[in-house]
């Protein structure tokens, strides 16, 4: 994957992402209300996963961690569903998104821009079948653990819009995003 950032975006698209773009971290909009949704346990993972709130850390600390980077590679996958209530299809799509995201991360490690990076994915970390958090143990795979974009308070809709990536991709589809933050220098 050696080359320019345009080459990186092209490679990510060739690997199977529906959309990809480079974002400027200074333009990211943060909204702490996303953490309120976490606290309301909308997704069912609050206080059940090391990479989800509250275990993942304070929103201000996560925002500061994001702001240490200059750019991000925004990746979106789009998946067809049987209908808008196809919960199993949504969960299977989330698995496919995460598998593709992890494959992309593996390739990015060869790229000079990504020697120092912070990957943020969609939803809870699913690397382990059962998160060690549930057993009051330390994370078993901290190098592979992925926190979510939303847990860091990032407004995904605004980010996608600023990068020219559609938030809505048509009837009976579900879209997932990942963001790989990196320094500008190669």
N, C-alpha and C positions, 0 to 999 in steps of 0.2 A: 504494500500500500504506500510505498515511498512516493512523494511528489507534492504538488501544491494542494491547497485546501479545496480547490475545485475538483482535483482528482479524487480527494477523499470523499467529497459529496457524491461524485459519480460512482465510486466504488460501493458506497453504502446503498445507493439506489440499485446498483447491479446485484448486490447481495440479497435484495428483496424488500427494502424499505419503500413505502409508497411515496414518501416525501422526505427530503433532508435539506437542511440549510445551516449556514453559519450565523450564529447570533452573537451580538455584542452584550457582554454581561452588564455593562453600564446602562443598557436599555431595558433590562429585565425589571418588570413590575412585581413587587412583592405585596402580598396581601395576607396578613396574619389571620384573617377570617377562615382561611382554608384549614388552619389548625383547629378551629372551632368545630368544623365538620369531623375532624379526627376525634376530638373529645366527645362528640355526640355518637361516635362509633358507627358512622354511616356505612363503612365497608366491613365492619365486624372484626377488625384487627387491632383496635386500640388496646394497649396494655397486654398484647399477646405476641409481640415480635420485637426483636432488638432494633430493627430498622424502622419501626413505627413509633409514633408518640405513645407514651411520654419517654420511653427508653432511648429513642434516637437523639434526644437532647432538646434543649431550649430553642425556640424559634429564632431568637436573636443570635444565638451562637451558630445555628445552621445558615442563617442569612450571611453572617460574617464570613463563614467558610466559603460560601458561593462567591462572595465579592472579592476573594483573594485571586480569582481567575479573571481572565480578560475576555475570553470567548467561549462559546459553547457550540457543539455540533448537535442540532436538534434533529431527532429522528422520529418519524411517524409511520406506523403501520396501520393499514386499513383492512378490515375483515368483513366478509359478507355474513349475514345472519339469516335464519329462516324467517324471522319476523322481529319486531321491535321488543318482544318479550322473551326472546331466546336466551335465557340465562346461561344454559349449558354452552351454547355457542359463544357467548361473551367470555366465559371462563376458559374455554379452549383457545379462543383468540388471544387472551391474556398470556396463556402458556406459550403459544407460538411467537407472540411479540417478544417475550422475555428470552426465549431461545435464540431468536434472531439478534436481539440486543446483545446478548452474551457473545455470540459469534462475531459481531461487529467489534465489540470491545477487544476480543482476542486479536483481531486484525489491526486495530488501532495501536496496539502496543508496539507494533513495528514501525509506526509513523513518528518522525521526529517531533511533530507538534504535540504529541500525546505522551511524552515521557513522564510528565506530571499531569494527572487528570483526576477528575472527580466525576464518576458516573452516577447519574440519578435516573431511576427507571419509573415505570408506572406501577402504582400499588405497592403492596407489601413485598418484602424479600421472600422469595420462595425457594432459595437455594437448597436448604435442608428440608427434608420431608416434615420434620417437626422442629420448630425453633427451640433452641436451648433456653430461651427466655421462659418458656412454660415450665421448665424444670429447675428454674432458679440457678442456671449455670451460665457461664460466660459464652459468648458467641463462639461456636466451634469453627467457623470459617470466615473470620473478619475480612480477609482479602477478597473474598467472593461476595460478601454481603452488599446488597444494594438498597439504599434508601430511595424514597420516591421524590419526584419533582415537587409534588404538592406538600409533602411533609416539610420541605424547606420554605414553604410559603410562596412559591413561585406561581404567578397567575398564568396558567398554561394557555388559556384562550388568548390572552394578550400577547404572549410570546409567539404563538403560532401565527397570529395576525401580523406581528411585526416582521416575521420571516417570510411572509407570503404563503404560508401553509394553511390550507383550510381546516377549520375546526370541525365542521360538518362535512361529511363525505357521501351523503346520499341516504336515501331510505334503506332501512334494513342493513345498516353497517354499524360497526363499532370501530373506533380509532383509539390507538394507544401511542403515547410518546415516551421517549427517553431523551435525556440531555447529557452530553459528555462535556464537562467543563475542562478547559485547558488554557495554558499560557500562550501568548501570541508568538513568541520566538520559537523557531524550529531548532 
